[in-house]
Amino acid sequence: MAIPLSYVARNLWTRRLTTTLTAGGLALVVFVFATVLMLDAGLKRTLVGTGEHDNVIAIRKGAETEIQSGITRIQASVIETHPAIATGPDSRPLVSKETVVLISLRKAGAQKPSNVIIRGVSATGLALRPQVKLVAGRMFSPGASEIVVGGAIARGFDNTRIGDKLNFAQRDWTVVGTFDAGSSGFDSEIWGDVDQLMQAFRRTAFSSMVLRLADSDRLDQMRADFDADPRLTSELKRERTFYSDQSRALSTFINVLGLTLTTVFSIGAMLGAMITMYAAVSNRVSEIGTLRALGFRRANVLVAFLVEALLLGLVGGLAGLAAAALMQFASFSTTNFQTFADLSFRFVLTPQIAAQTLAFSLVMGLVGGFLPALRAARLEIVEALRAA
Amino acid sequence: MFLLKLVLRNAFRHRLRTFLTVTGLAVAVLAYGMLQTVVDAWYAGAAAASATRLVTRSAISLAVWLPASYEARIRGMEGVKRVARSNWFGGVYQEPKNFFPQFAVSDNYLDLYPEFVLTEAERAAWLRDRKGCLVGRQLADKFGFKVGDVLPIRGTIYPGTWEFVIRGVFDGAEPGKVTNHLLFHWDYLNETMRKAKRRADAVGVYIVGIDDIDSAAAIAVNIDAEFRNSLAETLTESEQAFQLGFVAMSDQIIAAIRIVSYVVILIILAVMANTMAMSARERTSEYATLKAIGFGPRFLALLILGESLLICALGGALGMALTLPAAAFFKTVAAIFPIFAVSGGTLLAQAACALAVALTAAIVPAARAARVRIVDGLRAIA
């Protein structure tokens, strides 16, 4: 017969201060662990959400980002005519020729400016990105020095409210609208009319092109055609792949830093759990003797102490997870090392992360509690009864 | 004396518990020190900046070039001694994870950077070879580059695969200088781009050398005024401000690391406070006995505080002692930061944290022990 769970739970309750401190230590480690995973999940969701499956992006071969890339007008008109590109209701190809420039803007409350992507798009550019929706004001009119800003820009940067003017490239650009791009990377961008921006920045070539495939399977054929054409120097990538490639360095950095930290911290917390459980055992030697004398077996005692350690881990895990869940209301913005532009993303708690976090806290409890439980189980009845 | 002896005996009564607590403390103090060093490493570029250099870049952003014609105009301005061109090349050597910075620079660039030393012979050899390049000592050691090697580097901003011949290896004039970059001729870059008819005569940044540090701000304002309302407006700032701009781009990451480094202190505080609380709880009847034979509450408080201080001193010292070899190990294994040195301030902060943990952990148990009534204490069962 097993030792009842209520006995185990009451033991933790009796030593409330110790339980709170140990579980608190575990909770802090769990909190760090969970926020790191949430940050990485948020980053992935943001950059994967930026791409549409059937959208293909054309950039110059060898370029890794749109900033580095260039596509001349001649090349653009060759690309545009490829038969694999879908056509819109007006029977024109669904292609957006875009220019991407970085500009320095000051973050609200910050001393130093951050780099922000300003993207010149044509009317089709909006049709190609259904996740981008205007939430306030209006869209920029073609041919005017007007811009619309993403949600993360409007929230995080100075001077980006509707009606404000930003000065760059010898012009004043009026902010006429705010768009919400869900949780995608476009939320950290500013958009304007491609022709106006190219003129202002004295650009003669586009940065990139976004195409909608008429049929998802025709990408390989299109690639082969482009490689065979000596006029073209571009390569094609699915928009999703393109954006998730761009997050790789930042994602690796967050993971390596975060997981190294949690590993180190968890050593501290496991030692804490071990101290607590050793004390729990040594204070209860005679109690253990009594249990054994009543007929409970060594295995029962072992299980009881392991369950106590697991319970301790669970309390810490739940507390840490609850604190981490609150982080979902916060957002994080930093420079993406690869694009050199500021990117804002959220902490995203997925069921998988919650499960991983709780498993992690249970493992910490188990590791911390194993040796003390073993000691408890190996006590001799007679000596244990005599100890008190 | 009696107090000290009692503290010592108490601290080592539960050898296992003390051992575990000291280990936990050492790990936490070590982690705190490493995190502080990571933050320091971030600022290393700004710390290495010279006050006699200004950086002029496009007012729009670093990704926008300035015309090459600006060089003569800047050089002619009052207070300016030298002007060098520098373009970020951003190439990939073999694969992206081998990242190191490459700059296309004008021939006089090294005159502005006396902190990098190169033999005259190597310098002359570099100047003679248009495809020649110079590599820093750290970079050469990392990849085993030797003078005469040909490096193929795939351009990301400038298309194609470029080949550079190593003509010299430069050292830092003093230890601790970052020398993990590659320099090659700006003219080589420009001629190639002219043939491609794109991105020619474009300069990433101008490095402006000045003599009078006090007039740096005025010179910067003058340069920017010179190009105001032109097609390419400039932004001139001190080299340090320029470097801090890069740091600021990751300020939220740095802030997160800072917060986390305090979290580790909290974790260890919880562990330590727990150890002290348990020890004091188990010894309630002993404290009552001590009181009964005439020792005052102050003595009991000191007894507990002393034990806490002793354990924290051991853990803190162990952690601090481990920080230096750990930093050296981290530097060789994960070569993310060119400079990764533990500063004196970091060691002081570690000691301060250990002390703070010792004091905080002792407060509640000491107060309890001081207040306990003799009768209750004698009756208490641990």
Interface residues (C-beta under 8 A of the other chain):
Chain A: L17 T18 L21 T22 G24 G25 L28 V29 F31 V32 R60 K61 G62 A63 E64 T65 I67 Q68 G70 V101 L102 I103 S104 A110 Q111 K112 P113 S114 N115 F168 A169 Q170 F201 R202 A205 T233 A249 V256 L257 L261 V264 F265 I267 G268 A269 L271 G272 M274 I275 T276 Y278 A279 N283 F332 S333 T334 T335 F340 D342
Chain B: L16 R17 L20 T21 T23 G24 V27 A28 L30 A31 L35 A59 I60 S61 L62 A63 V64 G90 P96 R154 G155 T156 I157 P159 G160 R198 N229 L231 E233 L235 L244 G245 V247 A248 M249 S250 D251 Q252 I253 A256 I257 V260 V263 V264 L266 I267 I268 A270 V271 A273 N274 T275 A277 M278 R281 E282 A334 V364 A382
